[in-house]
Amino acid sequence: MTKKDLPKDYVPKNSSMARNEEEIENLGKQMENRRTGEVLKEDYDKVPDPIQFDKANEKK
């Protein structure tokens, strides 16, 4: 399906974009209150993000 085949007001079901300014403001507030990687590690003994790079994948 190409972009030309979709109706003008089509909204995908998996869309994660903010739809209006109110959603943008709410997402900003959520981001302000997120714990940093250091806080997760120190206070909760959790890994903040999966390791996405290692020496084996390094380009030479």
Chimera marker file (.cmm) of the C-alpha trace (Angstrom):
<marker_set name="trace">
<marker id="1" x="0.000" y="0.000" z="0.000" r="1" g="1" b="0" radius="0.5"/>
<marker id="2" x="1.453" y="3.335" z="-0.990" r="1" g="1" b="0" radius="0.5"/>
<marker id="3" x="0.881" y="6.716" z="0.574" r="1" g="1" b="0" radius="0.5"/>
<marker id="4" x="-1.342" y="7.661" z="-2.379" r="1" g="1" b="0" radius="0.5"/>
<marker id="5" x="-3.689" y="4.745" z="-1.565" r="1" g="1" b="0" radius="0.5"/>
<marker id="6" x="-4.443" y="5.986" z="1.961" r="1" g="1" b="0" radius="0.5"/>
<marker id="7" x="-7.299" y="8.384" z="2.761" r="1" g="1" b="0" radius="0.5"/>
<marker id="8" x="-6.270" y="11.909" z="3.745" r="1" g="1" b="0" radius="0.5"/>
<marker id="9" x="-7.427" y="11.484" z="7.384" r="1" g="1" b="0" radius="0.5"/>
<marker id="10" x="-5.869" y="8.002" z="7.868" r="1" g="1" b="0" radius="0.5"/>
<marker id="11" x="-4.309" y="7.443" z="11.312" r="1" g="1" b="0" radius="0.5"/>
<marker id="12" x="-2.241" y="4.260" z="11.777" r="1" g="1" b="0" radius="0.5"/>
<marker id="13" x="-3.162" y="2.083" z="14.766" r="1" g="1" b="0" radius="0.5"/>
<marker id="14" x="0.434" y="1.916" z="15.973" r="1" g="1" b="0" radius="0.5"/>
<marker id="15" x="1.100" y="5.643" z="15.791" r="1" g="1" b="0" radius="0.5"/>
<marker id="16" x="3.156" y="6.930" z="18.683" r="1" g="1" b="0" radius="0.5"/>
<marker id="17" x="3.325" y="10.574" z="17.639" r="1" g="1" b="0" radius="0.5"/>
<marker id="18" x="1.648" y="13.168" z="19.815" r="1" g="1" b="0" radius="0.5"/>
<marker id="19" x="-1.580" y="14.243" z="18.137" r="1" g="1" b="0" radius="0.5"/>
<marker id="20" x="-1.976" y="17.664" z="19.696" r="1" g="1" b="0" radius="0.5"/>
<marker id="21" x="-0.274" y="20.217" z="21.933" r="1" g="1" b="0" radius="0.5"/>
<marker id="22" x="-1.885" y="18.828" z="25.095" r="1" g="1" b="0" radius="0.5"/>
<marker id="23" x="-0.310" y="15.414" z="24.463" r="1" g="1" b="0" radius="0.5"/>
<marker id="24" x="3.058" y="17.068" z="23.837" r="1" g="1" b="0" radius="0.5"/>
<marker id="25" x="2.852" y="18.887" z="27.180" r="1" g="1" b="0" radius="0.5"/>
<marker id="26" x="1.872" y="15.674" z="28.997" r="1" g="1" b="0" radius="0.5"/>
<marker id="27" x="4.745" y="13.747" z="27.405" r="1" g="1" b="0" radius="0.5"/>
<marker id="28" x="7.142" y="16.534" z="28.421" r="1" g="1" b="0" radius="0.5"/>
<marker id="29" x="5.976" y="16.270" z="32.037" r="1" g="1" b="0" radius="0.5"/>
<marker id="30" x="6.448" y="12.487" z="31.942" r="1" g="1" b="0" radius="0.5"/>
<marker id="31" x="9.975" y="12.897" z="30.593" r="1" g="1" b="0" radius="0.5"/>
<marker id="32" x="10.862" y="15.395" z="33.337" r="1" g="1" b="0" radius="0.5"/>
<marker id="33" x="9.929" y="12.794" z="35.968" r="1" g="1" b="0" radius="0.5"/>
<marker id="34" x="11.796" y="9.838" z="34.401" r="1" g="1" b="0" radius="0.5"/>
<marker id="35" x="14.555" y="8.316" z="36.444" r="1" g="1" b="0" radius="0.5"/>
<marker id="36" x="18.052" y="8.564" z="35.030" r="1" g="1" b="0" radius="0.5"/>
<marker id="37" x="20.200" y="5.520" z="34.384" r="1" g="1" b="0" radius="0.5"/>
<marker id="38" x="22.311" y="6.343" z="37.428" r="1" g="1" b="0" radius="0.5"/>
<marker id="39" x="19.264" y="6.481" z="39.726" r="1" g="1" b="0" radius="0.5"/>
<marker id="40" x="17.966" y="3.165" z="38.409" r="1" g="1" b="0" radius="0.5"/>
<marker id="41" x="21.340" y="1.545" z="38.943" r="1" g="1" b="0" radius="0.5"/>
<marker id="42" x="22.001" y="2.954" z="42.426" r="1" g="1" b="0" radius="0.5"/>
<marker id="43" x="18.519" y="2.937" z="43.983" r="1" g="1" b="0" radius="0.5"/>
<marker id="44" x="16.872" y="-0.024" z="42.274" r="1" g="1" b="0" radius="0.5"/>
<marker id="45" x="19.844" y="-2.133" z="41.136" r="1" g="1" b="0" radius="0.5"/>
<marker id="46" x="18.408" y="-2.232" z="37.619" r="1" g="1" b="0" radius="0.5"/>
<marker id="47" x="20.105" y="-1.919" z="34.251" r="1" g="1" b="0" radius="0.5"/>
<marker id="48" x="18.818" y="1.294" z="32.665" r="1" g="1" b="0" radius="0.5"/>
<marker id="49" x="18.997" y="0.192" z="29.020" r="1" g="1" b="0" radius="0.5"/>
<marker id="50" x="19.966" y="-3.009" z="27.280" r="1" g="1" b="0" radius="0.5"/>
<marker id="51" x="23.511" y="-3.057" z="25.973" r="1" g="1" b="0" radius="0.5"/>
<marker id="52" x="23.285" y="-2.239" z="22.277" r="1" g="1" b="0" radius="0.5"/>
<marker id="53" x="26.942" y="-2.191" z="21.373" r="1" g="1" b="0" radius="0.5"/>
<marker id="54" x="29.891" y="-4.312" z="22.242" r="1" g="1" b="0" radius="0.5"/>
<marker id="55" x="33.486" y="-4.736" z="21.115" r="1" g="1" b="0" radius="0.5"/>
<marker id="56" x="32.588" y="-7.673" z="18.839" r="1" g="1" b="0" radius="0.5"/>
<marker id="57" x="30.416" y="-5.375" z="16.688" r="1" g="1" b="0" radius="0.5"/>
<marker id="58" x="32.984" y="-2.610" z="16.505" r="1" g="1" b="0" radius="0.5"/>
<marker id="59" x="34.069" y="-1.696" z="12.983" r="1" g="1" b="0" radius="0.5"/>
<marker id="60" x="37.776" y="-1.959" z="12.254" r="1" g="1" b="0" radius="0.5"/>
<link id1="1" id2="2" r="1" g="1" b="0" radius="0.2"/>
<link id1="2" id2="3" r="1" g="1" b="0" radius="0.2"/>
<link id1="3" id2="4" r="1" g="1" b="0" radius="0.2"/>
<link id1="4" id2="5" r="1" g="1" b="0" radius="0.2"/>
<link id1="5" id2="6" r="1" g="1" b="0" radius="0.2"/>
<link id1="6" id2="7" r="1" g="1" b="0" radius="0.2"/>
<link id1="7" id2="8" r="1" g="1" b="0" radius="0.2"/>
<link id1="8" id2="9" r="1" g="1" b="0" radius="0.2"/>
<link id1="9" id2="10" r="1" g="1" b="0" radius="0.2"/>
<link id1="10" id2="11" r="1" g="1" b="0" radius="0.2"/>
<link id1="11" id2="12" r="1" g="1" b="0" radius="0.2"/>
<link id1="12" id2="13" r="1" g="1" b="0" radius="0.2"/>
<link id1="13" id2="14" r="1" g="1" b="0" radius="0.2"/>
<link id1="14" id2="15" r="1" g="1" b="0" radius="0.2"/>
<link id1="15" id2="16" r="1" g="1" b="0" radius="0.2"/>
<link id1="16" id2="17" r="1" g="1" b="0" radius="0.2"/>
<link id1="17" id2="18" r="1" g="1" b="0" radius="0.2"/>
<link id1="18" id2="19" r="1" g="1" b="0" radius="0.2"/>
<link id1="19" id2="20" r="1" g="1" b="0" radius="0.2"/>
<link id1="20" id2="21" r="1" g="1" b="0" radius="0.2"/>
<link id1="21" id2="22" r="1" g="1" b="0" radius="0.2"/>
<link id1="22" id2="23" r="1" g="1" b="0" radius="0.2"/>
<link id1="23" id2="24" r="1" g="1" b="0" radius="0.2"/>
<link id1="24" id2="25" r="1" g="1" b="0" radius="0.2"/>
<link id1="25" id2="26" r="1" g="1" b="0" radius="0.2"/>
<link id1="26" id2="27" r="1" g="1" b="0" radius="0.2"/>
<link id1="27" id2="28" r="1" g="1" b="0" radius="0.2"/>
<link id1="28" id2="29" r="1" g="1" b="0" radius="0.2"/>
<link id1="29" id2="30" r="1" g="1" b="0" radius="0.2"/>
<link id1="30" id2="31" r="1" g="1" b="0" radius="0.2"/>
<link id1="31" id2="32" r="1" g="1" b="0" radius="0.2"/>
<link id1="32" id2="33" r="1" g="1" b="0" radius="0.2"/>
<link id1="33" id2="34" r="1" g="1" b="0" radius="0.2"/>
<link id1="34" id2="35" r="1" g="1" b="0" radius="0.2"/>
<link id1="35" id2="36" r="1" g="1" b="0" radius="0.2"/>
<link id1="36" id2="37" r="1" g="1" b="0" radius="0.2"/>
<link id1="37" id2="38" r="1" g="1" b="0" radius="0.2"/>
<link id1="38" id2="39" r="1" g="1" b="0" radius="0.2"/>
<link id1="39" id2="40" r="1" g="1" b="0" radius="0.2"/>
<link id1="40" id2="41" r="1" g="1" b="0" radius="0.2"/>
<link id1="41" id2="42" r="1" g="1" b="0" radius="0.2"/>
<link id1="42" id2="43" r="1" g="1" b="0" radius="0.2"/>
<link id1="43" id2="44" r="1" g="1" b="0" radius="0.2"/>
<link id1="44" id2="45" r="1" g="1" b="0" radius="0.2"/>
<link id1="45" id2="46" r="1" g="1" b="0" radius="0.2"/>
<link id1="46" id2="47" r="1" g="1" b="0" radius="0.2"/>
<link id1="47" id2="48" r="1" g="1" b="0" radius="0.2"/>
<link id1="48" id2="49" r="1" g="1" b="0" radius="0.2"/>
<link id1="49" id2="50" r="1" g="1" b="0" radius="0.2"/>
<link id1="50" id2="51" r="1" g="1" b="0" radius="0.2"/>
<link id1="51" id2="52" r="1" g="1" b="0" radius="0.2"/>
<link id1="52" id2="53" r="1" g="1" b="0" radius="0.2"/>
<link id1="53" id2="54" r="1" g="1" b="0" radius="0.2"/>
<link id1="54" id2="55" r="1" g="1" b="0" radius="0.2"/>
<link id1="55" id2="56" r="1" g="1" b="0" radius="0.2"/>
<link id1="56" id2="57" r="1" g="1" b="0" radius="0.2"/>
<link id1="57" id2="58" r="1" g="1" b="0" radius="0.2"/>
<link id1="58" id2="59" r="1" g="1" b="0" radius="0.2"/>
<link id1="59" id2="60" r="1" g="1" b="0" radius="0.2"/>
</marker_set>
